[in-house]
Amino acid sequence: MILSNLETVPGHTIQKQLDVVYGSTVRSKHVGRDFMAGLKNIVGGELKGYTELLEESRQEAMNRMIQKAQGLGANAIVGIRFSTSNIAQGASELFVYGTAVIAHPLVNKIPDPFTQG
């Protein structure tokens, strides 16, 4: 799956626009992470527990969006955007969306001289 935050895929032409696809996940804070974050607030520095939580959330939401695009027969998603929102005290949604498309390369790949036929 080709992913692009642009409205196009460089080196490709969009043959067909299929539909808007999205993926989301809702995550809550973890008591252990909150405790460590409280300590970090005193001394400063990166909140690695939350960095990891956000990375996991982004990946899960992206995977869900990609599955929806594959279900439509897409080979690319363009215009990808992320959004977050608070759902409840201590819980947030990470939402990703884009447009599923069928994209074809503008130039065919150069033939491999080491393969026959």
N, C-alpha and C positions, 0 to 999 in steps of 0.2 A: 504494500500500500504506500503510495506516494503521499506525503503530508506537506502542506504548504500554508504558511500564514498569509501568503500573497493571494490575490484573486486569480492568479494563473499559476501554471507549473512551468518554470523556465525550461526551454528546449522542447516543450510539448504544446500541442494544440488540444483544446477541450472539444471533444466531439459531441458530448451530450452531458447536460446538467440533469442529475437524477432527483435529488431531494436534499433538504436540510437534515443533517444527522447530528446527534448529540450523545453525550455520555455524562453521567454524574455520579457522585458518591457523597454520602453524608457521613462525617466523622465527628466523634466526640473527643474531648480532651481526656488524657490519661492521668490518673492521680500521681503516678511516679514522675511523669513528664512535667506535671504542674509543680511538683515539689522541686525538681531540679531547675525548672525555669525560674522559680522564686529565688533560688540561690544565685542563679546567673544574673538576675536583676540587681542583686547587691554588688557583685563584682564586675559585671559587664561581660560581654562576649556573645558568641553565637549560641542560640538555643537549638542544639543539634537534634534533640528529640523532636522538636516541632519541624525542623528542616526535613527530617526523615519522614515524618507524618505527611507533610505536604507533598513530598516526592512520591510516596506511595499513593496518595490520593490522586495526583495528576496522572500517574501511570494507569491506575484503575479506570478513571474516567476516560482516558484516551483509548484504552482497550475496548471499552464498551462502545464508544463512538465508531471505532474501526470495525467492530463486529456488525454494527448496523449498516455501515457502508458496504461491507462485503455482502451482506444479505441482499442489497439492492443491485449487486453486480458491478460496483464501482472499483476502479483501480487507483483512485486518488481522492483526496479531500482537500479542498482549497478554502481560503478565508478562515482558517482556524483561529478561534478566540477562546479565552478562558474567562470565567467569572466566578466570584465567590459571594456567598451570602450567609448570614447567620440564620439558623433555623430555630434554635432554642438556646437557652443559657448553656454555654459549653459545647454546642454542636454547630458545625458549619457545613455548608454544601460547596463542593467544588464542581463546576459545570463547564464543559467544553463543547463547542459546537462548530460546525463548518458545513460546506456544501459538498455532497458526494457527486463525483463526476467520472466520466470515462475520458481519459487523456491518452493521446498517442504521440510518440516522439516525432519531432519535425523531420529528423534525419534518421534513416535506418542505422543500426549499429554497424560498425565496420566489421566485415567478415573476419573470422578467426582463421589465419593462414595455416594453423596447425590441425584443423579439423577437415575432414573430407566430406564432400557432398553438401 
